[in-house]
Amino acid sequence: MRRTLPIRCAPYPGEALDSWLEFIAARLNCPFTDVLNALGLPNRDPAMAALVLPRWAILTTRDELSSIAEVTGMAEDVLPAMTLQRFDGHAVVIQPEQRRVRPQVLWGRAGSRFCPACLTDSGGRWQITWRLGWSFACTRHHVLLADRCPACQRIPRIRAHPRTQTPRPGWCSSPAPDGGLRPPRCHHPLAGTPATAIAPDGALARTQRLIDTLLQDPGHTVRWPLYGPAGVPLEVVLRDVKALATLVLHHAAPEDLRRVAPPDVLERLERYRTKPLPARAQHPHDARGVDPTSSVTPGDAAAVAVAATTAIRVLRAESIRDAGRAVRWLTGRVIADGRRLYPDSLVARSSTLSPVLEAALRCSRETTLVPVVRLRYRTVLGSTRPPAARGSRADMLPTALWPAWALRLSPRHADGRPTAQRADELLTVACLLAGNTTSIQDASSLTGTSFSRHTVSAFLAELTRRRDCAGVLRALILLADNLDAHGSPIDYARRRALFTARPSFIAPERWLDLQKRLRAAPALDARHAQRWIFQTLTGSPPRLAHPDIAPATRSQHGQYQRFRWRILPAEHELLHHTARTLLDEHGIDEPLQWTPQLPARALRHLVLPGPDPDSITPAQLRQAVSGSDFSIGQLAHTLNTAPTHVFYLLSQHPVDWSGPRFRRTQRTATRVTQWRTWYEQGDISLQDIADREGTSLAAVRLALIKDGVAMRFSKTQATRQ
């Protein structure tokens, strides 16, 4: 049982524990050691022997709390708030074994700043928040906090109060300069220290009030728009403030900061940046060698005020893109000073940066990043997601991008010619690279094609240079995200493995028989049909098919392209049915073709080089085609669109351009598959089919016989036999 003190003094609001105990010793007019002994606090522990701030002033143990409460009569639950313990992990990081503040983390600092006017008002009592690196101004008296004693030029309260001396509240207890081995105390009255005034409603005062509000409840989640609706812990925000403020201190020019602080504050900042205090004046013995302008809080309150205010202005932006614009001037200064900032610099790799800030910093330099990096880091979306290995996405991608998206995203010259050969394949590789760490060579191989790194990089550079392609990278990233989130109903990798080496997909005689019935001048080469099925099944260009069917010359390639847009509905139906049958034979329960869809709002404001594929309906296309004598150019003029759009529409929605002689044959050939199903599986008679289709019994019978359907006997015929 300890004896209580003869005098009880209540702590001043917000007072630090060591300040309160020193004030008690001053009221008792006794050496400080007497109070420590009465409280059971150590006089000669390792921290005291090093002459730094006592451990119990930073973090108190349960026994120390009980002892102090018992002797002083103060409630035990009040005491932890008088130490830095309440800010541990939020505004400072305390090493629990040593009970020391780590100055390199979260702008920790040694000693304490102070407001001279507050010392006068309180009779020399010291606020606990003055010990935080985040306190730079007094919002009550509208001044910057003083950093050091004007007489000895030392930061106050780095060292423990001399044990054998009676404290003198409000007076400097640091050793006097040039005092020898046992120097006397400075004992300068700190209440008379000159202070720099700031505007009550200025940016610096607003920043300090904001920080003070956050520090009142360090465990509270910070919900600034930049960090999203879920918010982040205060520690994350303060780490970001420190990172940005460090860049400001190192790289910002005076003219960059004129909107933040008045001239006298900026002048103090420049003096500090050009000639900071020596290490012994700023840090305790165990913190020597630390860079004062980066690892620990700056030694001048003006530097903290300007740097923190500038940083918080960025972090209070509404979005990552807005934050990137707000910090662009600063990252520009960093680049101008010869540092590579993103994406592989020291700052970008730092674990102290939040993903949000990293994304904002990358966005600030987006126009200077190479396009591959912009794809990998998804900067056009202001993404916080780092690149990851996503090679499995290749299984969901065709070798040549889906025709609808290739139409919309492929850059072209003014005459309609593509700016790059095999642009649809290059777009697939680019889609795989989005948010992906996979190398360009591996991405090319995984999608079933082959491109050099230079070819892919040059193509992406062309996309970023062209104004009409400003939204292509964003669209590719959105497509990649859609695949990652929802997958694809088609395993293109499996289809490439199954069908790439296959030399034939449809019997040539079956195709040629249909050609003879539909065309006045049938093409005798069935390889176009083989190529069509290969391309439809695999999503790969025909040049990658088996050599027996792959186009070998430019002329053959051109003939195949003409075949695709001149295909008739009946031909399309036969090829489609054949391809579907091949999938069924391999037990593949997938749609024959598929195209991912993105919400209209996601594409509404994107600038893309190609037209919207759905802006012209199949009905409008059929209406524009008049007879067999038409060209792509004529249709493009009639439909007021690009020739590439017309080519896409005709290949996806074939029209019957055949002459009158073949129109009936065309309809019969188109419907014969359905007739066969009804006849063989539905037990429907030929007459019923003819009645349903509005045609003659003879026409139905002849079409089914030519299609290889075995006729069954009617009941009358069976009776006669």
C-alpha positions in Angstrom: 0.0 0.0 0.0 1.5 3.3 -1.1 1.0 6.6 0.6 -0.9 9.2 -1.4 0.6 12.5 -2.3 -0.1 15.4 0.1 -1.3 17.6 -2.8 -3.6 16.5 -5.6 -3.5 18.3 -8.9 -5.9 17.5 -11.8 -4.3 17.1 -15.2 -4.8 20.0 -17.6 -7.1 19.0 -20.5 -5.0 17.1 -23.1 -1.9 17.2 -20.9 0.9 14.7 -21.2 1.7 12.4 -18.3 5.3 13.5 -17.8 4.1 17.2 -17.9 1.5 16.4 -15.2 4.0 14.7 -12.9 6.5 17.5 -13.3 3.8 20.0 -12.4 3.0 17.9 -9.3 6.7 18.0 -8.3 6.8 21.8 -8.9 3.7 22.2 -6.6 5.4 20.1 -4.0 8.6 22.0 -4.5 10.6 18.8 -4.5 13.1 17.1 -6.8 11.5 15.2 -9.6 13.0 12.0 -8.3 10.9 12.2 -5.1 7.7 12.1 -7.1 8.9 9.2 -9.2 9.9 7.3 -6.1 6.5 7.9 -4.5 4.7 6.7 -7.7 6.9 3.6 -8.0 8.3 4.7 -11.4 11.9 3.7 -12.2 14.6 6.3 -11.7 17.4 4.4 -13.4 15.8 2.1 -16.0 17.6 1.8 -19.4 15.5 4.6 -20.9 16.3 7.0 -18.1 20.0 6.0 -18.3 20.0 7.1 -22.0 18.6 10.4 -20.9 15.6 10.2 -23.3 11.9 10.5 -22.6 11.0 8.0 -19.9 9.2 4.8 -21.1 6.2 5.4 -19.0 5.5 8.7 -20.7 5.1 6.7 -24.0 3.4 3.5 -22.9 2.3 2.6 -19.3 2.1 -0.9 -17.9 -0.8 -2.1 -15.9 1.2 -2.0 -12.7 2.4 1.5 -13.4 -1.2 2.7 -14.0 -2.4 1.1 -10.7 0.5 2.7 -8.8 0.0 6.2 -10.3 -3.8 6.0 -9.7 -3.3 4.9 -6.1 -0.8 7.6 -5.2 -2.4 10.5 -7.1 -6.1 9.6 -6.6 -6.6 9.9 -10.4 -8.9 7.4 -12.1 -6.9 4.7 -13.7 -8.7 4.8 -17.0 -7.8 8.4 -17.6 -4.1 7.9 -17.5 -3.4 6.0 -20.8 -4.9 8.9 -22.7 -2.1 11.1 -21.3 0.6 9.0 -23.1 1.2 8.2 -26.8 -0.4 4.8 -26.2 -3.8 6.0 -27.5 -2.1 6.9 -30.8 -0.2 3.7 -31.2 -0.7 2.1 -34.6 -2.6 5.1 -35.9 -0.5 8.2 -35.6 2.7 6.7 -34.2 4.3 3.2 -34.0 5.6 2.2 -30.6 8.1 -0.6 -30.1 6.4 -2.3 -27.2 9.5 -4.1 -25.9 11.5 -0.9 -25.5 8.4 1.4 -25.3 10.0 3.8 -27.8 8.5 5.5 -30.8 9.8 4.4 -34.1 10.6 7.8 -35.8 10.9 6.3 -39.3 7.3 5.2 -39.4 4.2 7.4 -39.5 6.3 10.6 -39.1 7.2 9.7 -35.5 9.3 12.3 -33.7 11.4 12.8 -30.6 10.6 15.7 -28.2 7.7 18.1 -28.5 6.6 21.2 -30.3 4.7 23.8 -28.3 2.5 26.8 -28.5 3.9 29.6 -26.4 0.5 31.2 -25.8 -0.9 27.8 -24.6 2.0 27.5 -22.1 1.1 30.9 -20.8 -2.6 30.1 -20.5 -1.9 26.7 -18.7 1.0 27.7 -16.5 3.5 25.6 -18.4 1.5 22.4 -19.1 2.4 20.4 -22.2 -0.2 18.8 -24.5 0.3 15.2 -25.4 -0.6 15.9 -29.1 2.4 18.3 -29.4 4.6 15.2 -29.4 3.0 13.9 -32.6 4.6 14.7 -35.9 1.1 15.6 -37.2 0.8 18.6 -34.9 2.2 21.8 -36.5 -0.3 24.6 -35.5 -2.4 25.8 -32.7 -5.9 26.3 -33.9 -6.8 28.2 -30.8 -4.1 30.9 -31.1 -3.7 30.6 -34.9 0.1 30.2 -34.9 2.5 27.6 -36.0 3.9 25.6 -33.1 7.4 26.4 -32.0 10.0 23.7 -32.8 12.8 24.5 -30.3 14.0 26.8 -27.6 15.2 30.1 -29.0 18.0 30.2 -26.5 19.6 26.7 -26.8 18.2 25.8 -30.2 17.2 22.3 -28.8 13.9 20.5 -29.3 12.2 20.5 -25.9 11.4 17.3 -23.9 13.6 14.9 -25.9 15.4 14.1 -22.7 14.0 13.2 -19.3 13.7 16.0 -16.8 16.8 16.0 -14.5 15.9 13.8 -11.6 17.6 15.8 -8.9 16.1 19.1 -9.9 12.8 20.6 -9.1 10.8 21.1 -12.3 10.0 24.7 -13.5 6.9 24.4 -15.7 7.1 26.3 -19.0 10.9 26.7 -18.8 13.4 24.9 -21.0 15.0 21.9 -19.2 17.5 21.1 -22.0 21.2 21.4 -21.3 22.6 24.8 -21.9 24.9 25.0 -24.9 28.6 24.7 -24.3 28.1 23.8 -20.7 30.7 21.2 -20.4 30.3 17.6 -19.1 27.7 18.5 -16.5 26.0 21.5 -18.1 23.4 23.5 -16.3 19.8 23.7 -17.5 18.9 26.3 -20.2 15.8 27.5 -18.2 14.7 29.9 -20.9 11.0 30.8 -20.5 9.4 29.2 -23.5 6.2 31.2 -23.2 8.1 34.1 -24.8 9.1 32.2 -27.9 8.2 34.0 -31.1 5.6 32.3 -33.2 4.5 32.5 -36.9 0.9 33.6 -37.2 -1.4 31.8 -39.7 -4.9 32.8 -41.0 -7.7 31.3 -38.9 -9.6 30.2 -42.0 -6.5 29.5 -44.1 -5.5 26.2 -45.6 -2.9 25.4 -42.9 -5.4 26.0 -40.1 -8.1 23.9 -41.9 -5.6 21.1 -42.3 -4.6 21.1 -38.6 -8.3 21.1 -37.6 -9.0 18.2 -39.9 -6.0 16.2 -38.4 -7.0 17.1 -34.9 -10.5 15.8 -35.6 -9.1 12.5 -36.9 -6.8 12.1 -33.9 -9.6 12.5 -31.4 -10.8 9.0 -32.4 -7.8 7.3 -34.0 -9.7 4.0 -34.4 -12.4 5.6 -36.4 -12.6 4.7 -40.1 -11.7 7.5 -42.5 -14.3 7.8 -45.3 -12.9 10.2 -47.8 -14.2 9.8 -51.3 -10.9 8.7 -52.7 -10.8 5.7 -50.4 -14.2 4.4 -51.4 -17.4 4.0 -49.3 -15.9 1.4 -47.0 -13.1 3.8 -45.9 -9.7 3.0 -44.5 -8.0 3.1 -41.1 -6.4 6.4 -40.0 -3.0 4.8 -40.3 -3.4 4.2 -44.0 -4.3 7.9 -44.6 -1.4 9.2 -42.5 1.0 6.9 -44.4 -0.2 8.3 -47.6 0.1 11.9 -46.3 3.6 11.1 -45.3 4.6 9.7 -48.7 3.1 12.6 -50.6 4.5 15.2 -48.1 8.0 13.7 -48.5 7.8 14.2 -52.3 6.7 17.8 -51.7 9.6 18.5 -49.4 12.1 17.0 -51.8 10.8 18.2 -55.2 8.2 21.0 -55.0 9.3 24.5 -56.1 8.3 27.6 -54.1 6.0 28.7 -56.9 4.1 25.4 -56.6 3.1 26.1 -53.0 2.0 29.7 -53.2 -1.7 28.8 -53.0 -1.1 26.7 -49.9 0.7 29.0 -47.5 1.6 32.7 -47.0 5.0 34.0 -47.9 6.5 34.0 -44.4 5.6 30.3 -44.0 7.1 29.5 -47.4 10.2 31.4 -46.5 10.6 29.3 -43.3 10.1 26.2 -45.4 12.8 27.2 -47.8 15.2 27.9 -45.0 14.6 24.5 -43.6 15.0 22.8 -46.9 18.3 24.5 -47.7 19.7 24.2 -44.2 17.9 21.8 -41.9 18.9 21.5 -38.3 21.8 19.2 -37.5 20.9 15.7 -36.4 21.9 16.2 -32.7 19.4 19.1 -32.4 16.6 17.0 -33.8 16.9 13.5 -32.6 17.8 11.5 -29.5 21.0 9.5 -29.4 19.5 6.4 -30.8 18.0 8.1 -33.8 21.1 9.5 -35.3 21.7 8.9 -39.0 18.0 9.1 -39.9 17.3 11.5 -42.9 15.3 14.3 -41.3 13.5 15.3 -44.5 12.1 11.8 -45.3 12.1 9.2 -42.6 11.0 11.3 -39.6 8.8 14.3 -39.3 10.5 17.5 -40.6 12.2 19.6 -37.9 10.3 22.7 -38.7 6.5 23.1 -38.2 6.3 25.2 -41.4 7.6 22.3 -43.4 5.1 19.9 -41.9 2.3 22.4 -42.4 2.9 23.1 -46.1 3.8 19.5 -47.0 0.8 17.9 -45.1 -1.6 20.5 -46.4 -0.5 19.9 -50.0 -0.7 16.1 -49.5 -4.2 16.2 -48.0 -5.5 18.4 -50.8 -4.6 15.5 -53.2 -6.1 12.8 -50.9 -9.3 14.7 -50.5 -10.0 14.4 -54.2 -13.3 12.8 -55.3 -11.7 9.9 -57.3 -8.5 8.3 -58.3 -8.5 10.1 -61.6 -9.1 13.5 -59.9 -6.3 12.8 -57.4 -4.0 11.9 -60.4 -4.8 15.3 -62.0 -4.2 17.0 -58.6 -0.8 15.5 -58.1 0.4 15.7 -61.7 2.5 18.8 -61.1 4.3 17.0 -58.3 5.1 13.8 -60.1 6.2 16.0 -63.0 8.7 17.7 -60.7 9.9 14.2 -59.6 10.5 13.2 -63.2 12.2 16.5 -64.0 14.6 15.8 -61.1 15.8 12.7 -62.8 13.8 10.0 -60.9 11.8 7.2 -62.6 8.6 7.3 -60.6 6.3 4.6 -62.0 5.7 1.8 -62.1 8.9 0.3 -60.9 10.5 3.1 -58.8 11.2 3.1 -55.1 8.0 5.0 -54.3 5.7 2.8 -56.3 7.2 -0.4 -54.7 6.9 1.0 -51.2 4.7 -1.0 -49.0 3.7 2.2 -47.1 1.6 3.4 -50.0 -2.0 2.5 -50.2 -3.2 0.9 -53.5 -5.4 4.0 -53.9 -2.4 6.4 -53.8 -0.3 4.2 -56.0 -3.1 4.2 -58.6 -3.4 8.0 -58.4 0.3 8.5 -58.8 0.3 6.2 -61.9 -2.7 8.0 -63.3 -0.8 11.3 -62.9 1.8 10.0 -65.4 -0.5 8.0 -67.6 0.4 9.9 -70.8 4.1 9.2 -70.2 3.7 5.5 -69.5 4.2 3.0 -72.3 0.9 1.5 -73.4 1.8 -2.0 -72.2 2.2 -0.7 -68.7 -1.1 1.2 -68.9 -2.8 -2.0 -69.8 -1.1 -4.0 -67.1 -1.8 -1.5 -64.4 -5.3 -0.6 -65.9 -4.5 3.1 -65.4 -7.3 4.3 -67.7 -9.7 3.0 -65.1 -7.9 4.5 -62.2 -7.6 0.9 -60.9 -6.1 -0.1 -57.6 -5.7 -3.7 -58.6 -2.0 -4.6 -59.2 -1.2 -6.9 -62.1 -1.4 -10.6 -61.5 -0.7 -13.8 -63.4 -3.9 -14.3 -65.5 -2.8 -16.8 -68.2 -6.0 -18.7 -67.8 -7.8 -15.9 -69.5 -6.3 -17.0 -72.8 -8.6 -20.1 -72.7 -11.6 -17.6 -72.9 -10.2 -15.6 -75.8 -10.4 -16.4 -79.5 -7.1 -16.0 -81.5 -8.7 -13.2 -83.4 -10.9 -10.9 -81.3 -14.7 -11.5 -81.6 -15.8 -9.9 -85.0 -18.1 -7.4 -83.4 -15.4 -6.1 -81.1 -12.7 -6.2 -83.8 -15.0 -4.1 -86.0 -15.4 -1.5 -83.2 -11.8 -1.4 -81.9 -9.6 -1.8 -85.0 -7.9 1.4 -86.1 -8.1 2.1 -89.8 -6.7 4.6 -92.3 -9.0 7.2 -93.8 -9.7 4.9 -96.9 -10.8 2.1 -94.6 -7.6 0.0 -94.8 -6.4 -1.3 -91.4 -3.4 0.4 -89.9 -2.0 -2.9 -88.8 -2.1 -6.4 -90.4 -3.9 -8.9 -88.2 -5.3 -6.2 -86.0 -7.9 -8.6 -84.6 -5.2 -10.9 -83.4 -3.2 -8.0 -81.9 -6.3 -6.9 -80.0 -6.7 -10.3 -78.5 -3.1 -10.2 -77.2 -3.8 -6.7 -75.8 -6.9 -8.0 -74.0 -4.9 -10.8 -72.4 -2.2 -8.3 -71.2 -4.8 -6.1 -69.3 -4.1 -6.4 -65.6 -1.7 -9.3 -66.4 1.9 -10.0 -65.6 2.2 -12.5 -68.5 4.9 -11.5 -71.0 4.0 -10.3 -74.5 5.6 -13.4 -76.0 3.7 -15.7 -73.7 0.5 -13.9 -74.3 0.9 -14.2 -78.0 1.7 -17.9 -77.7 -1.2 -18.6 -75.3 -3.8 -17.1 -77.7 -2.5 -19.3 -80.6 -0.7 -16.7 -82.6 2.8 -15.3 -82.9 3.9 -11.7 -82.6 7.2 -10.1 -81.6 7.3 -7.8 -78.6 8.0 -4.9 -80.9 5.0 -5.6 -83.1 2.6 -5.6 -80.1 4.2 -2.5 -78.6 4.1 -0.6 -81.9 0.4 -1.5 -82.3 -0.5 -0.3 -78.8 1.5 2.9 -79.3 -0.5 3.5 -82.5 -3.7 3.2 -80.5 -2.6 5.7 -77.9 -1.5 8.2 -80.6 -4.7 8.3 -82.5 -7.6 10.5 -81.3 -10.2 8.2 -82.7 -8.8 5.3 -80.6 -8.8 7.2 -77.2 -11.2 4.6 -75.7 -9.7 1.4 -77.1 -7.5 0.6 -74.1 -10.4 1.2 -71.7 -12.7 -1.1 -73.8 -10.0 -3.9 -73.8 -9.6 -3.6 -70.1 -13.4 -3.8 -69.6 -13.6 -6.9 -71.8 -10.8 -8.5 -69.8 -12.6 -7.6 -66.5 -15.8 -9.1 -67.9 -14.1 -12.4 -68.7 -12.4 -12.5 -65.3 -15.7 -11.8 -63.5 -18.1 -13.9 -65.6 -16.0 -16.3 -67.6 -16.8 -17.5 -71.1 -19.2 -20.3 -72.2 -16.6 -21.3 -74.8 -13.2 -22.9 -74.1 -11.3 -21.6 -77.1 -8.0 -23.3 -76.1 -9.8 -26.7 -76.2 -11.3 -26.0 -79.6 -7.9 -24.8 -81.0 -6.3 -28.1 -79.8 -9.1 -30.2 -81.3 -9.7 -28.6 -84.7 -6.5 -26.8 -85.8 -4.9 -29.9 -87.2 -8.1 -31.2 -88.9 -7.9 -31.1 -92.7 -11.7 -31.3 -93.4 -14.9 -30.5 -91.7 -17.6 -31.0 -94.4 -17.8 -33.5 -97.3 -17.0 -31.6 -100.5 -19.7 -33.3 -102.5 -22.4 -32.3 -100.0 -21.2 -28.7 -100.2 -21.0 -28.7 -104.0 -24.4 -30.3 -104.4 -25.9 -27.4 -102.4 -23.9 -24.9 -104.5 -25.3 -26.3 -107.7 -28.9 -25.9 -106.5 -28.4 -22.3 -105.3 -26.0 -20.6 -107.7 -26.0 -20.2 -111.5 -22.2 -20.3 -111.4 -21.3 -22.5 -108.5 -17.8 -22.4 -107.1 -16.2 -25.8 -107.5 -13.7 -25.2 -104.6 -15.1 -26.5 -101.3 -12.1 -25.2 -99.2 -13.9 -21.9 -98.5 -16.6 -23.9 -96.6 -13.9 -25.7 -94.7 -12.2 -22.4 -93.8 -15.5 -21.0 -92.6 -16.2 -23.9 -90.3 -12.7 -23.8 -88.9 -12.9 -20.1 -88.2 -16.3 -20.3 -86.6 -15.3 -23.2 -84.4 -12.0 -22.0 -83.2 -12.2 -18.2 -83.5 -8.8 -18.4 -85.3 -8.1 -16.9 -88.8 -8.0 -19.4 -91.6 -4.3 -19.0 -92.2 -3.8 -21.0 -89.0 -5.9 -24.0 -90.3 -4.5 -27.2 -91.6 -2.3 -26.6 -94.8 -4.9 -28.4 -96.9 -7.4 -25.7 -96.3 -5.5 -22.6 -95.2 -5.2 -19.8 -97.8 -1.8 -20.0 -99.3 -1.8 -16.8 -101.3 -3.1 -13.3 -101.0 -5.5 -14.0 -103.8 -6.9 -17.0 -102.0 -7.3 -14.9 -98.9 -9.2 -12.3 -100.8 -11.5 -14.9 -102.4 -12.3 -16.2 -99.0 -13.2 -12.8 -97.7 -15.6 -12.3 -100.7 -17.1 -15.7 -99.9 -17.9 -14.6 -96.3 -19.9 -11.6 -97.3 -21.5 -13.3 -100.4 -22.6 -16.3 -98.5 -26.3 -17.2 -98.9 -28.7 -18.0 -96.0 -29.0 -21.7 -97.0 -25.2 -22.1 -97.2 -24.8 -20.4 -93.9 -27.4 -22.7 -92.4 -25.7 -25.8 -93.7 -22.2 -24.7 -92.4 -23.7 -23.7 -89.1 -25.4 -27.1 -88.7 -22.3 -29.0 -89.7 -20.2 -27.1 -87.1 -22.8 -27.7 -84.4 -22.8 -31.4 -85.2 -19.0 -31.5 -84.9 -19.2 -30.0 -81.4 -21.9 -32.6 -80.4 -19.7 -35.4 -81.7 -17.0 -34.3 -79.3 -19.4 -33.9 -76.4 -18.9 -30.2 -76.2 -22.0 -28.5 -74.7 -21.1 -24.9 -75.7 -22.7 -22.4 -78.0 -21.2 -22.4 -81.5 -20.4 -18.7 -81.3 -20.4 -16.1 -78.5 -19.6 -12.4 -78.0 -19.3 -10.8 -74.6 -21.6 -7.8 -73.9 -20.7 -4.7 -71.9 -23.2 -2.4 -70.4 -24.1 0.5 -72.7 -23.2 3.0 -70.0 -19.7 1.7 -69.8 -19.2 2.5 -73.5 -21.3 5.6 -73.8 -18.5 8.2 -73.8 -15.7 6.1 -75.2 -14.1 7.3 -78.5 -13.7 4.2 -80.6 -12.5 3.9 -84.2 -15.2 1.6 -85.5 -19.0 1.8 -85.6 -21.5 0.1 -83.3 -22.2 -3.3 -84.9 -25.8 -3.1 -83.9 -26.5 0.4 -85.2 -27.9 -1.2 -88.4 -30.4 -4.1 -88.1 -30.5 -7.2 -90.3 -33.9 -5.9 -91.6 -32.3 -2.7 -92.8 -29.5 -4.6 -94.4 -32.0 -6.9 -96.3 -33.9 -3.9 -97.5 -30.8 -2.3 -98.8 -29.7 -5.3 -100.9 -31.5 -5.2 -104.2 -30.8 -8.3 -106.3 -27.6 -10.0 -107.0 -25.8 -7.0 -108.4 -24.5 -5.1 -105.4 -21.1 -4.2 -103.9 -19.8 -3.4 -100.4 -19.2 0.2 -101.4 -22.8 0.6 -102.7 -24.3 -0.8 -99.5 -22.0 1.3 -97.3 -23.2 4.4 -99.1 -26.8 3.4 -98.9 -26.6 2.5 -95.2 -24.4 5.5 -94.4 -21.7 3.4 -92.7 -18.2 2.1 -93.3 -17.5 -0.8 -95.7 -16.1 -2.8 -92.8 -19.4 -2.5 -91.1 -21.2 -3.8 -94.2 -18.8 -6.7 -94.5 -19.4 -7.6 -90.8 -23.2 -7.4 -91.3 -23.3 -9.6 -94.4 -21.0 -12.2 -92.8 -23.1 -12.4 -89.6 -26.6 -12.0 -91.2 -26.5 -13.4 -94.7 -29.1 -12.0 -97.2 -30.7 -13.8 -100.1 -29.3 -11.9 -103.1 -29.9 -14.8 -105.5 -32.0 -14.3 -108.7 -35.7 -15.3 -109.0 -34.8 -18.6 -110.5 -33.1 -19.7 -107.3 -35.3 -18.0 -104.7 -37.5 -21.0 -104.1 -34.6 -23.3 -104.0 -33.0 -21.0 -101.5 -36.0 -21.1 -99.2 -36.2 -24.9 -99.5 -32.5 -25.3 -98.8 -32.8 -23.1 -95.8 -35.8 -25.0 -94.3 -34.9 -28.5 -95.2 -33.0 -29.1 -91.9 -36.2 -28.3 -89.9 -38.3 -30.4 -92.2 -35.9 -33.3 -91.7 -36.2 -33.0 -87.9 -40.0 -32.9 -88.0 -40.2 -35.9 -90.3 -37.7 -38.1 -88.6 -38.2 -37.2 -85.0 -41.7 -35.7 -84.8 -43.6 -38.3 -86.7 -45.1 -35.6 -88.9 -46.3 -36.5 -92.4 -45.0 -34.9 -95.6 -48.4 -33.3 -96.2 -48.5 -31.8 -92.7 -45.1 -30.3 -93.3 -46.2 -28.9 -96.6 -49.3 -27.4 -95.0 -47.2 -25.8 -92.3 -44.7 -24.3 -94.7 -47.2 -23.2 -97.3 -45.6 -25.2 -100.1 -46.4 -28.4 -102.1 -46.1 -32.0 -101.0 -43.8 -32.7 -104.0 -41.4 -29.8 -103.0 -41.1 -31.2 -99.5 -40.6 -34.8 -100.7 -37.9 -33.8 -103.3 -36.0 -31.6 -100.8 -35.9 -34.4 -98.2 -34.8 -37.1 -100.7 -32.0 -34.8 -101.9 -31.0 -34.3 -98.3 -30.6 -38.1 -97.9 -33.8 -38.7 -95.9 -35.3 -42.2 -96.2 -39.0 -42.0 -97.0 -41.3 -44.1 -94.9 -44.3 -45.8 -96.4 -47.8 -44.5 -95.7 -50.4 -46.8 -94.2 -52.1 -47.2 -97.6 -48.8 -48.3 -99.2 -48.1 -50.7 -96.4 -51.6 -52.3 -96.8 -51.1 -52.8 -100.6 -47.8 -54.6 -100.0 
